Amino acid sequence: GPWSSSRKTDRSIMNTYLKLIAGAKKFIYIENQFFNSQHIADALYKRVETAIDMDDLDFRVVIVLPQWPAFEGLPFDNPQTKVVLYYQHKLIDGIITRLREHLLQAKNKVEEEVDMYVRNYIGFFSLRTAEIINDEAKSEQVYVHAKLMIIDDEECIIGSANLNGRSLLGTRDSEVCIYFRSNDLCHNLRVSLQAEHIGAHDSNCNGCVICSHGLHSTATCPDHAFSRNVYEHLRTPNWDRWNTIADRNITTLRKLFGGMQPVEDYTTIERARYSLARKVSPEDLESGSLEEELNKLEGNLVRTPLHFLRDEKGMKPRLRDFTTFILPVDAFV
């Protein structure tokens, strides 16, 4: 039936997202289970394009998503995950491609440096953990199920809405979100999330601003400067720290677990599947010890490369993938 005021649909959640993105001055921080909204992608592109045109090198967009979204298992084995990945990375690649073209044409950047400039403005990340169980290294993703966006440490929207058509168009799933303005709460929420992702929490920390949103003294936390200085608005060199950890973690994880990790040269699913089939022995490692390799990890942050799966053509629903072929694309995105 109709929504309040006899409206057939309600797009207030999407409209709020679009308004906040357009009005961002310093940064946009997003965590979400899905990223399949063309409206959101276009808004993000336009805001980053504006930052490029204004030579605002400190503007940042950080997006944290599940490494393999939607369903259990790797995409090689799950046709539903393939479908979600196909449309998600098609959308991401569209943002990256348009930004690259804008930098080449409007800002006269050379081809060799364009990706570096794009990465300065926008980054896609995911979370993964690893440990040794029964003398064998095991790894699994930390599944991002959050649905939030923080703007400039001043405004936040959080709730049940994913960044896809099902949640935002107002014609299918019912969702609820809250919007609030609070410098302290927005700042502490973002810092707490980022601290966890890069492993900045200390086991001896006793109620610092990171862990308890400022309810206690920061004097007992060895890394309390993290919240006050190190990550202020994701600016350089703080953005460098976040990127360095993400890149270093994925280098270690790729060495140990192959095709489980999205990396730059996995432009198709088959390349990733081939790498996954390779087994790593202690003799293959520089340190000779699985424990020493895993100790190199800081938190669970990893980067999703700019061109991951950009050449993939085989993830659309096919007749042999019965569960996806019989359902409309709208069921997944």
C-alpha positions as CSV (number, residue, x, y, z in Angstrom):
1,G,0.0,0.0,0.0
2,P,1.0,3.7,-0.1
3,W,3.4,5.2,2.3
4,S,2.6,8.2,4.5
5,S,1.0,11.2,2.7
6,S,-0.3,8.7,0.1
7,R,3.1,8.3,-1.5
8,K,3.6,5.1,-3.4
9,T,7.3,5.0,-2.7
10,D,9.7,6.7,-0.2
11,R,13.2,7.5,-1.3
12,S,14.1,9.7,1.7
13,I,17.1,7.4,2.6
14,M,18.6,7.6,-0.9
15,N,17.9,11.4,-1.1
16,T,19.7,11.8,2.3
17,Y,22.7,9.9,1.0
18,L,22.9,11.9,-2.2
19,K,22.6,15.2,-0.3
20,L,25.3,14.3,2.2
21,I,27.7,13.1,-0.5
22,A,27.2,16.3,-2.5
23,G,27.8,18.5,0.6
24,A,30.9,16.7,1.9
25,K,33.8,19.1,2.4
26,K,36.6,17.0,3.7
27,F,35.9,13.3,3.4
28,I,33.3,10.5,3.0
29,Y,33.6,7.3,5.0
30,I,31.3,4.4,4.0
31,E,30.8,0.9,5.3
32,N,28.2,-1.2,3.6
33,Q,27.3,-4.8,2.8
34,F,26.5,-4.0,-0.9
35,F,27.6,-1.4,-3.4
36,N,25.2,-1.7,-6.4
37,S,23.5,1.8,-6.7
38,Q,24.2,3.8,-9.8
39,H,22.7,6.8,-8.1
40,I,25.3,6.6,-5.3
41,A,28.1,5.8,-7.7
42,D,27.3,8.9,-9.8
43,A,27.1,11.1,-6.7
44,L,30.5,9.9,-5.5
45,Y,32.1,10.4,-8.9
46,K,30.7,14.0,-9.2
47,R,32.0,14.9,-5.7
48,V,35.5,13.5,-6.4
49,E,35.5,15.2,-9.8
50,T,34.8,18.5,-8.1
51,A,37.7,17.9,-5.7
52,I,40.0,17.2,-8.6
53,D,38.9,20.3,-10.4
54,M,39.5,22.4,-7.3
55,D,42.9,20.7,-6.8
56,D,41.8,19.7,-3.3
57,L,44.4,16.9,-2.7
58,D,43.1,16.3,0.9
59,F,39.6,15.2,-0.1
60,R,39.1,11.5,0.5
61,V,36.4,8.8,-0.1
62,V,36.9,5.6,1.8
63,I,34.5,2.6,1.1
64,V,34.7,-0.6,3.1
65,L,32.8,-3.6,1.6
66,P,32.8,-7.4,2.0
67,Q,35.6,-9.0,0.0
68,W,33.1,-11.6,-1.4
69,P,29.6,-10.1,-0.9
70,A,26.1,-11.7,-0.6
71,F,26.5,-15.4,0.0
72,E,28.8,-17.9,1.6
73,G,31.7,-19.3,-0.3
74,L,34.1,-18.1,-3.0
75,P,32.7,-16.8,-6.2
76,F,34.2,-19.7,-8.2
77,D,31.7,-22.0,-6.5
78,N,28.7,-19.7,-5.9
79,P,26.8,-18.3,-8.9
80,Q,24.9,-15.9,-6.7
81,T,28.1,-14.3,-5.4
82,K,29.3,-14.1,-9.0
83,V,26.2,-12.1,-10.0
84,V,26.6,-9.6,-7.2
85,L,30.3,-9.3,-7.8
86,Y,29.7,-8.7,-11.5
87,Y,27.5,-5.7,-11.0
88,Q,29.4,-4.4,-8.1
89,H,32.8,-4.3,-9.8
90,K,31.2,-3.1,-13.0
91,L,30.0,-0.1,-11.0
92,I,33.3,0.4,-9.3
93,D,35.2,0.2,-12.6
94,G,32.8,2.8,-14.0
95,I,33.8,5.3,-11.3
96,I,37.5,4.6,-11.7
97,T,37.4,4.8,-15.5
98,R,35.5,8.1,-15.5
99,L,38.0,9.6,-12.9
100,R,40.9,8.4,-15.0
101,E,39.5,9.9,-18.2
102,H,38.8,13.2,-16.3
103,L,42.4,13.4,-15.0
104,L,43.8,12.7,-18.5
105,Q,41.6,15.2,-20.3
106,A,40.9,18.0,-17.8
107,K,44.0,17.9,-15.7
108,N,46.6,16.8,-18.4
109,K,47.9,14.0,-16.3
110,V,50.0,11.3,-18.0
111,E,48.8,7.7,-18.2
112,E,51.5,6.4,-15.9
113,E,50.5,8.6,-13.0
114,V,46.7,8.5,-13.3
115,D,46.0,5.5,-11.0
116,M,48.1,7.1,-8.3
117,Y,46.0,10.2,-8.4
118,V,42.8,8.2,-8.4
119,R,44.0,6.3,-5.3
120,N,44.7,9.5,-3.6
121,Y,41.0,10.5,-3.8
122,I,39.1,7.2,-3.5
123,G,39.8,3.8,-2.1
124,F,37.8,0.5,-1.8
125,F,38.7,-1.8,1.0
126,S,37.6,-5.0,2.7
127,L,38.5,-6.9,5.9
128,R,40.2,-10.3,6.2
129,T,41.6,-12.3,9.2
130,A,44.1,-15.2,9.4
131,E,45.4,-17.5,12.0
132,I,47.0,-20.9,12.5
133,I,44.7,-23.8,13.4
134,N,46.1,-27.3,13.9
135,D,49.5,-26.2,12.4
136,E,47.8,-25.0,9.2
137,A,47.2,-21.3,8.2
138,K,43.6,-20.5,7.7
139,S,42.0,-17.3,6.5
140,E,38.4,-16.0,6.2
141,Q,36.8,-12.6,5.4
142,V,35.5,-10.4,8.1
143,Y,32.1,-9.9,6.6
144,V,31.0,-6.3,6.5
145,H,27.3,-6.1,7.3
146,A,27.3,-2.4,8.4
147,K,25.2,0.2,6.6
148,L,26.6,3.6,7.5
149,M,28.2,6.8,6.1
150,I,30.1,9.5,8.0
151,I,30.7,12.9,6.5
152,D,33.5,15.2,7.7
153,D,33.2,13.8,11.2
154,E,30.0,16.0,11.5
155,E,27.1,14.0,10.0
156,C,26.2,10.4,9.9
157,I,23.5,8.1,8.5
158,I,23.2,4.6,9.8
159,G,20.5,1.9,9.6
160,S,19.3,-1.1,7.6
161,A,19.7,0.2,4.0
162,N,22.3,-1.3,1.7
163,L,23.7,0.8,-1.2
164,N,21.6,-1.0,-3.8
165,G,18.3,-0.6,-5.6
166,R,16.5,-3.0,-3.3
167,S,17.1,-0.7,-0.3
168,L,17.2,2.7,-1.9
169,L,14.6,2.9,-4.7
170,G,11.6,2.6,-2.3
171,T,9.8,0.0,-4.5
172,R,11.0,-3.3,-2.9
173,D,12.6,-3.8,0.6
174,S,11.4,-1.7,3.6
175,E,14.3,0.0,5.4
176,V,14.9,2.4,8.2
177,C,17.8,4.7,8.9
178,I,18.6,7.5,11.4
179,Y,20.5,10.7,10.5
180,F,22.3,12.7,13.2
181,R,24.8,15.6,13.5
182,S,27.4,15.3,16.3
183,N,31.0,16.2,15.9
184,D,32.1,14.0,18.9
185,L,29.9,11.0,18.2
186,C,30.7,11.0,14.4
187,H,34.4,11.4,15.0
188,N,34.6,8.7,17.7
189,L,32.5,6.3,15.7
190,R,34.8,6.6,12.7
191,V,38.0,6.5,14.7
192,S,36.8,3.4,16.6
193,L,36.0,1.6,13.3
194,Q,39.3,2.5,11.7
195,A,41.3,1.7,14.8
196,E,39.9,-1.8,14.8
197,H,40.5,-2.3,11.1
198,I,44.2,-1.4,11.3
199,G,44.9,-3.1,14.6
200,A,45.4,0.1,16.6
201,H,43.6,-1.1,19.7
202,D,46.1,-2.1,22.4
203,S,45.4,-5.0,24.8
204,N,46.4,-2.8,27.7
205,C,44.0,0.0,26.7
206,N,41.6,0.8,29.5
207,G,38.8,2.9,28.2
208,C,40.4,5.4,25.9
209,V,38.5,7.6,23.4
210,I,38.8,5.0,20.7
211,C,37.3,2.2,22.8
212,S,34.6,4.0,24.8
213,H,33.8,7.1,22.8
214,G,35.5,9.5,25.2
215,L,33.8,8.4,28.4
216,H,37.1,7.9,30.1
217,S,40.6,9.4,30.3
218,T,42.9,8.8,27.3
219,A,46.0,8.7,29.5
220,T,46.1,4.9,29.8
221,C,46.0,4.1,26.1
222,P,49.5,3.7,24.5
223,D,48.0,4.8,21.2
224,H,45.6,7.5,22.3
225,A,47.3,10.0,19.9
226,F,45.7,8.0,17.2
227,S,42.3,9.5,17.8
228,R,43.6,13.1,18.3
229,N,46.2,13.5,15.6
230,V,47.0,10.5,13.5
231,Y,43.6,10.1,11.7
232,E,42.3,13.7,11.8
233,H,40.1,13.8,8.7
234,L,42.2,11.1,6.9
235,R,44.7,13.7,5.7
236,T,48.2,12.9,4.6
237,P,50.3,11.4,6.2
238,N,47.4,9.6,8.0
239,W,45.9,8.5,4.7
240,D,49.3,7.0,3.9
241,R,49.2,5.0,7.1
242,W,45.8,3.5,6.2
243,N,47.0,2.7,2.7
244,T,50.3,1.3,3.7
245,I,48.7,-1.2,6.2
246,A,46.1,-2.2,3.6
247,D,48.7,-2.9,0.9
248,R,51.1,-4.7,3.3
249,N,48.4,-6.9,4.6
250,I,47.2,-8.0,1.2
251,T,50.8,-8.8,0.2
252,T,51.2,-11.1,3.1
253,L,47.7,-12.7,2.6
254,R,48.3,-13.2,-1.1
255,K,51.6,-15.0,-0.4
256,L,49.8,-17.4,2.0
257,F,46.3,-17.8,0.5
258,G,46.6,-17.0,-3.2
259,G,43.4,-16.5,-5.1
260,M,41.3,-15.7,-2.0
261,Q,42.7,-12.2,-2.1
262,P,41.6,-9.7,-4.7
263,V,44.8,-8.3,-6.3
264,E,45.5,-6.1,-9.3
265,D,46.3,-8.8,-11.8
266,Y,43.2,-10.9,-11.0
267,T,41.3,-9.2,-13.8
268,T,39.2,-12.4,-14.3
269,I,37.8,-15.1,-12.0
270,E,39.9,-17.8,-13.7
271,R,43.2,-16.0,-12.9
272,A,42.2,-15.9,-9.2
273,R,41.1,-19.6,-9.3
274,Y,44.5,-20.6,-10.7
275,S,46.3,-18.8,-8.0
276,L,44.1,-20.3,-5.3
277,A,45.1,-23.8,-6.5
278,R,48.8,-23.1,-5.6
279,K,49.9,-24.4,-2.2
280,V,52.3,-22.6,0.0
281,S,54.8,-24.4,2.1
282,P,57.1,-23.0,4.8
283,E,60.0,-23.3,2.4
284,D,58.4,-20.8,0.1
285,L,58.3,-18.1,2.8
286,E,61.2,-15.6,3.3
287,S,61.0,-16.2,7.1
288,G,60.4,-19.9,6.9
289,S,57.6,-19.7,9.4
290,L,53.9,-19.3,9.0
291,E,53.7,-17.6,12.5
292,E,56.3,-15.0,11.4
293,E,54.4,-14.3,8.2
294,L,51.0,-13.9,10.1
295,N,52.7,-11.6,12.6
296,K,53.3,-9.2,9.8
297,L,49.5,-8.5,9.6
298,E,48.2,-5.4,11.3
299,G,44.5,-5.5,11.9
300,N,42.4,-6.9,9.1
301,L,42.3,-4.2,6.5
302,V,43.0,-5.1,2.8
303,R,42.7,-3.1,-0.4
304,T,40.4,-3.9,-3.3
305,P,42.5,-3.0,-6.3
306,L,41.3,-0.4,-8.8
307,H,41.1,-2.9,-11.7
308,F,40.1,-6.1,-10.0
309,L,37.8,-8.2,-12.3
310,R,37.6,-5.4,-14.9
311,D,38.0,-8.0,-17.8
312,E,35.6,-10.5,-16.3
313,K,32.8,-11.4,-18.8
314,G,31.6,-14.7,-17.4
315,M,29.8,-13.7,-14.2
316,K,26.5,-12.8,-15.7
317,P,23.6,-15.2,-15.0
318,R,23.8,-18.2,-17.3
319,L,21.6,-21.1,-18.1
320,R,23.9,-23.6,-16.4
321,D,23.7,-21.5,-13.2
322,F,20.1,-22.5,-12.6
323,T,19.6,-20.6,-9.3
324,T,20.5,-17.2,-10.9
325,F,19.2,-17.8,-14.3
326,I,15.6,-18.2,-13.2
327,L,15.6,-15.1,-10.9
328,P,15.6,-11.5,-12.1
329,V,18.7,-9.4,-11.6
330,D,16.7,-7.2,-9.2
331,A,16.7,-10.1,-6.7
332,F,20.5,-9.6,-6.3
333,V,21.1,-5.9,-6.8
